[in-house]
Amino acid sequence: MAPLRDLELMIQSHYPLIAIETFEEARLERILAEVATSLRLPFFVWSVTTGLRRNGSLNSIYDSQAPLKALNNVAAMPGEGLFLFKDL
């Protein structure tokens, strides 16, 4: 699957931002979770309704519903991670 491999290469190359437009949001989230697992990266998902949360967790990071506050949390995190921001 070439597009998936291309996505992995972009992530490994430390692209700071990868924009993906899709109607298949759930499918993209599953694919990114698989890529994060493959690359041994923590995977976080943000939406305006749930805020920023680690994939699989029901708890959101405190005060992260606003996009800027979520980005501030990302900037303060130690180490690398993969972040999906929905509906921006």
N, C-alpha and C positions, 0 to 999 in steps of 0.2 A: 504494500500500500504506500505509494510514493508520497502523497500529501501528508500522511502521518509521519513518515520519516523526515520530510522537509520540516515539519513542525518541531520534531525532536531536535533537529540540527539547529534551528533558529534558537531554541531554548538553550541548548548547550553552548551556542555562540554568544550568549548573554545579550541578545536583543533586548533593549529595555522595555519595548512595547510591541505587542503583536495584536493588531486589530482584526477581529473575525466577525463578519456579519452573517448571521444564520437564523433561520426560523426553527432550527432543531436544537434548542437550548439544552434540553436534557441530554441529548446525544453528545453534544460538545462537552458538557460537564463530565460525562462518563469517560470520554476520550482523554480529556485533560487529566483526570484522576489516574488513568492508566499510565499516561506519559510521566506524571509526577512520581508514581510508584516505580516505574522503570528507571527513572533518573535519580531516585532516592531523594526527592524534594518534598517538603511539606506543601500541601495544596490547600489554599484558602479560597473561599467563595464570598463575594459581596453582592448584596442586593439592597435596595432602599428599604425593603420591609424587614429583612433579617439582620442587616448590618454585616460586618465582616466576621466570618466564622471559619474554623478549620473544617475541611471536608469531613463529613461523618459526625460532626459534633452538633448537638442541639443548642449549645451555648454560644452566643455571640461575644465578641470582644467588646468590652464596655464602651459605650458612647461612640459607636462606629457606624451609625446609620447614615450620617451625612458623608458624601463622597470625599470631601477634603479631610475630614477627621479619620476616615478609613485610610486614606493615603498617608496621613501622618503616622498612623499605627504601622503601616507597611514600612515606612522609612525608619522607624524606630526599632524594627525587628532585627535581631542579630542573625547573621547567616543568610542563606538564599532560600527562596521559595517560589512557588508558582501561584499566581493570583488571577482569579477570574472575576472581573467586574461586569456584572450584568446590566444591560439597559442604560449604558452611558452614551 
